[in-house]
Amino acid sequence: MSSVSEPKEQDNGLNAAVEQAISVCGGDMRAAIRALIVANNFLESENSELKKAVSHAYTRGRFRTHTG
């Protein structure tokens, strides 16, 4: 049994996602963690690039705010 217990109503499929990530990595938890860290780094990088692009476009007047 896990030392950390989470209420069922707060699970929202998290346990199933954890099991799926471990399963995809052949049951190797270290490989699953490694894959999730790599994916997280990729998403952080993408998020940073998108923020830069939106900020740049906004300052050049390419985006208008909605006043309606």
N, C-alpha and C positions, 0 to 999 in steps of 0.2 A: 504494500500500500504506500502511496506517495505521502511524503511529509507535508506537502501543501495540498490542502483540499479546497476545491472551488465549488460554490453552490451550482447546482444544475441549471438554474435560470440564467446564470451569467456565462455559461459555456458557449452558446451561440455557434456550435460546430467547431470550436477550437480544438477539442480533444480529437475529433475525427480528422481535422487537418494535420495535427501532430502525427497521428498514426499513419496517415497517408504519406507524409514527408519521409517518415522512417521507412515505410514499406517501399517507396520508390527508390530509396538508397539501399535496398537489400537488407534492411534490418540494422544497418550500421548507423548508430546514433551520431557518432562523430562525423560521418560523411553527410548526414542530414543537416547537422548544425553548420558544417562547412558550406554546403549548398545554399542554406538560408542566408548566411552571412554574405556570400558572393551575390546572391539575388538582391539583398538589401542594399549593398554598396552600389550595385547597378542602378537601382531605383532612386537612391539618393543622388547619384550623378545625373540621371535623367531629370529629376526634379529641379536640381540646381540649374541645368541648362535651360529648362523651360522658364524658370523664373527670370533668368537673364534675358531671354528672348522677349518675354512679355513686357518686362520693364523697359527694354530698349524700344520696342514698338510703341509702347504707351507714351514714352517721352518724345517720340517723333510725331505724335499725333495720329497714329494709325488706328488707335482704339478710342472710341467715344464712350463716355459714360451714359448710361440710360437714365433719363430724367422722367420717364413716364410712369 
